[in-house]
Amino acid sequence: MTTTPKSMDAIMALCKRRGFVYQASEIYGGINGFWDYGPLGAQLKKNLRDAWWQDMIMNPAWGRKGPNGERVRCVPLETCIIQHPKVWAASGHVGGFNDPMVDCRETKMRYRADHLRLVHATNERKSGRFFAFIENDPDTLESALKKLGKYVRRDMGQGDTEILEFSALDMEEELPRVVGPHAKEAGTLTPPRQFNLMFHSYTGATAGEDDKVYLRPETAQGIFVQFKNVVDTTRVKIPFGIGNTGRSFRNEVTPRNFTFRSREFEQAELEFFCHPDESQDWYRFWRDFRMEWWKSIGLAGENLILREHDKDELSHYSVGTSDVEYRFPFTAPGFGELEGIAHRGCFDLTQHQQHSNAKLDYFDTTRGETLPNGGKKGERYIPHCIEPAAGLDRGALALLCEAYTRDDSRPSPEFLKLNPRVAPIKAAVFPLVDKDGMPEIAERLTDELFARFGRGGFIESDAKQSIGKRYARMDEAGCPFCFTIDGETLKDQSVTCRDRDSGTQQRIALDQVKVFLGEKLGM
Ligand code: ATP
């Protein structure tokens, strides 16, 4: 097969063309950082969410035993987007959820200061120095170097230009001599300003400062503040996890890269509570399982890595954090985060206990000294927490990027090799022509397949256009199998089965289609 490198423009065009992703408010010109999912995208994301829910909550870690030798137990929770504002003070988001932002007065562009690299040129003869900021993207390095070279020559005359690289953050005093990434002149960037990423609103009609509320920037805090209720109202015992999925909002300084960095996005987070002595083992358990899980739904291969954070990258409370990262076409050769797995210690429960005065410790009846009657004295402690925090939009985007394949030797060169578990269309049934009894057979088969597989996606039925065009549409939609009712079907009750990935066709018996598909889809 001859494949060409994946182009993000081509992937985005296919996403639009086939109804996976649309720009939000597109007819009004769109709104930066917001994306809607079309029919196929909505089902793809639902399948991803369902797979997470099934494998993290209903049957956590595929029924495996945890490091304590017992089956892993988790329960779901659904919490509000708007919480008491004190939640965000306790979690540190009001005071500390900031990104440094710089604006360019010339181009009106805005940048994350920590996403910019600084290229530095010295002209020794004139002992002058100029700098160019570039965005953290290998493509722009070349052009920044060129621009800087020109700039130095134009303003300082020919000279030896030495080009070095700096980190961008602490260059405030040099700003008058810095050329912004898209600017022509030096000195147009503002000093970095801290910018809080939380969206806010007001509750009630008076809308005074006392009524200020925030849209959650993560789903995790909803879990911590309901920890006690879950323990008191269910039979869960430590160790156990609580899962929460839903929309989160961050007023990102520079939303970009399609849905990768959006201002509204969906998270799937688990907080796994355990005894401090067992927390390292659970951290490793979840880190390794999450990597396996992403592989199982179609991201196996060299584009997926698990990156353990260096000590200096860790938050002050974290004993360990790893990221599952995917090599997106726009990050290549680098990687972008899909999910963070963090050992959060007892930081969050302790913070909420202090700010709310509610007791959030746990009395563990399986620990402590052994009593004369053979029972345990019990131990009271604040549980430690392991947090696998995944992004469903970044997950869906990684699945689309990984699945996107271009093979110019095929009649329809672009197709999506989506894993059957997440594919939004599970199968398609086509009458070769719209007559001679073929549509009726197709309709019966469609109904039969829908009854069996319709829970996970569409069973498409289509009688229009040439059969080649219909296959091509299904290839682009990532539908794994098409079944065609043709003249032969009328004679011997067999159908053509076409495989998306190989493009090959085979004949199978009409009454075996359901069994065949069940095996292939693993459903
Ligand atoms: P980044 O460093 O890329 O901003 P983060 O480390 O702040 O991400 P977390 O707070 O760990 O992200 O959030 C958990 C997950 O939520 C991320 O791994 C990602 O998949 C998703 N996520 C976070 N911010 C965004 C966003 N702006 N758009 C889409 N998904 C996001």
Boltz pocket constraint, residues with backbone or C-beta under 6 A from the ligand:
constraints:
  - pocket:
      binder: B
      contacts: [[A, 217], [A, 218], [A, 250], [A, 252], [A, 259], [A, 260], [A, 261], [A, 262], [A, 263], [A, 264], [A, 265], [A, 266], [A, 267], [A, 337], [A, 338], [A, 339], [A, 340], [A, 389], [A, 390], [A, 391], [A, 392], [A, 393], [A, 394], [A, 395]]
      max_distance: 6.0
